[in-house]
Amino acid sequence: MPRAKTSRAEPWRPHLTEDEADTIARAEAAKESWRLLKHQRALIISRASTRARRAGEAQPRKEA
């Protein structure tokens, strides 16, 4: 698994056991997957909001 890029030094990483390194790699992959899912969710909501706005504009407006 590719390791997530970090901006800070991680002097502890070379001292991890194989199991610990695997666990951290899976956690980092899950974090990236979650980030992508949140981004997809935001895009879906944005598209749905745009459709709702356009649907509202297509209906005749009631005069107050």
C-alpha positions in Angstrom: 0.0 0.0 0.0 1.3 3.5 -0.8 2.0 5.5 2.3 0.2 8.8 2.8 2.3 11.8 2.4 2.9 13.8 5.5 4.5 17.2 6.0 6.1 16.5 9.4 9.0 14.2 10.2 8.1 10.8 11.5 11.2 9.5 13.3 9.2 6.7 14.8 8.2 5.1 11.5 11.3 3.0 11.0 10.9 1.5 14.5 7.4 0.0 13.7 6.9 -3.7 13.6 5.5 -5.2 10.4 2.1 -5.5 12.0 2.1 -2.0 13.3 3.3 -0.6 9.9 0.5 -2.6 8.2 -2.1 -1.2 10.6 -1.0 2.3 10.1 -0.9 1.8 6.3 -4.5 0.5 6.4 -5.6 3.4 8.6 -4.0 6.0 6.2 -5.7 4.3 3.3 -9.0 4.4 5.1 -8.5 8.1 5.9 -7.9 8.8 2.2 -10.9 6.8 1.2 -13.1 8.7 3.7 -11.7 12.0 2.4 -12.7 11.0 -1.2 -16.2 9.9 0.0 -16.8 13.2 1.7 -15.7 15.0 -1.5 -18.1 12.8 -3.5 -20.9 13.5 -1.0 -20.3 17.3 -1.3 -20.5 17.1 -5.1 -23.7 15.1 -5.1 -25.3 17.6 -2.7 -24.1 20.5 -4.9 -25.6 18.9 -8.0 -28.9 18.1 -6.3 -29.1 21.6 -4.9 -28.5 23.0 -8.4 -31.2 20.8 -9.8 -33.6 21.8 -7.1 -32.9 25.5 -7.8 -33.5 25.0 -11.5 -36.7 23.1 -10.9 -37.9 26.0 -8.7 -37.0 28.5 -11.3 -38.9 26.6 -14.0 -42.2 26.8 -12.0 -44.2 30.0 -12.3 -43.6 32.3 -9.3 -46.6 33.2 -7.2 -47.2 36.9 -6.9 -47.3 38.1 -3.3 
